[in-house]
Amino acid sequence: MSDALPDRLSNDPKSPYYDADILARDIGIRFAGKEKTNVEEYCVSEGWIRVAAGTAKDRFGNPLTIKLKGPVEPYFKDKKPG
């Protein structure tokens, strides 16, 4: 497996951007210079992440999400720097 992350990735199995092989590794997201641990989906080229909006759920039981815009830096936590 390569160490390149996709431009867009989601942790929702119903999404076309879901990839179980990549999500099996420990992925970190740095958004606007801060570490985020509650990211549902990200897109590097468009510069946004989706995070859960508290404990609110939609009518299907899925968490409600909000889109935050800013610089996105995904990385593998197990990859050694340098």
C-alpha positions as CSV (number, residue, x, y, z in Angstrom):
1,M,0.0,0.0,0.0
2,S,1.3,3.5,-0.8
3,D,1.7,6.3,1.7
4,A,-0.4,8.7,-0.5
5,L,-3.7,9.7,0.9
6,P,-6.6,10.4,-1.5
7,D,-7.8,14.0,-2.1
8,R,-11.2,13.1,-0.6
9,L,-12.0,10.5,2.0
10,S,-15.1,9.6,4.1
11,N,-15.7,7.3,7.0
12,D,-19.3,6.6,5.9
13,P,-19.6,3.2,4.2
14,K,-22.4,4.5,2.0
15,S,-20.2,7.3,0.5
16,P,-18.4,6.8,-2.8
17,Y,-15.3,8.2,-1.1
18,Y,-15.2,5.5,1.5
19,D,-12.0,3.3,1.4
20,A,-11.8,0.6,4.1
21,D,-8.1,-0.3,3.4
22,I,-7.0,3.3,4.0
23,L,-9.2,3.8,7.0
24,A,-7.8,0.7,8.6
25,R,-4.5,2.6,9.1
26,D,-4.4,5.4,11.7
27,I,-5.1,8.7,9.9
28,G,-4.7,12.1,11.4
29,I,-6.2,15.4,10.1
30,R,-4.6,18.8,10.8
31,F,-7.2,21.5,10.0
32,A,-6.1,25.1,10.1
33,G,-3.0,24.1,12.1
34,K,-4.9,22.2,14.8
35,E,-5.4,18.4,15.2
36,K,-9.0,17.3,14.7
37,T,-10.2,13.9,15.9
38,N,-13.9,14.1,15.0
39,V,-13.6,14.4,11.2
40,E,-16.3,12.5,9.2
41,E,-15.1,13.5,5.7
42,Y,-12.4,15.7,4.2
43,C,-11.4,17.2,0.8
44,V,-7.9,18.7,0.4
45,S,-8.4,20.3,-3.0
46,E,-11.6,22.1,-2.0
47,G,-10.3,22.9,1.5
48,W,-13.0,21.6,3.8
49,I,-13.8,19.0,6.5
50,R,-17.1,17.7,7.8
51,V,-17.5,17.2,11.6
52,A,-20.3,16.0,13.7
53,A,-22.6,18.8,15.1
54,G,-22.8,17.7,18.7
55,T,-25.0,14.7,19.4
56,A,-27.8,15.8,16.9
57,K,-29.1,13.0,14.6
58,D,-31.0,13.2,11.4
59,R,-34.2,11.2,10.9
60,F,-32.2,8.1,9.8
61,G,-30.1,8.1,12.9
62,N,-27.0,9.5,11.2
63,P,-25.1,12.3,12.9
64,L,-25.7,15.8,11.6
65,T,-22.5,17.3,10.2
66,I,-21.3,20.8,9.5
67,K,-18.7,21.8,6.9
68,L,-15.7,23.9,8.0
69,K,-13.5,25.6,5.4
70,G,-9.8,26.0,5.7
71,P,-6.5,24.3,4.9
72,V,-6.6,20.5,5.3
73,E,-3.5,18.3,5.9
74,P,-4.2,14.5,6.2
75,Y,-1.4,12.2,7.2
76,F,-0.7,8.7,8.4
77,K,0.1,8.7,12.1
78,D,2.2,5.5,11.8
79,K,4.5,7.0,9.2
80,K,7.8,8.2,10.6
81,P,8.6,11.9,9.9
82,G,11.6,12.6,7.7
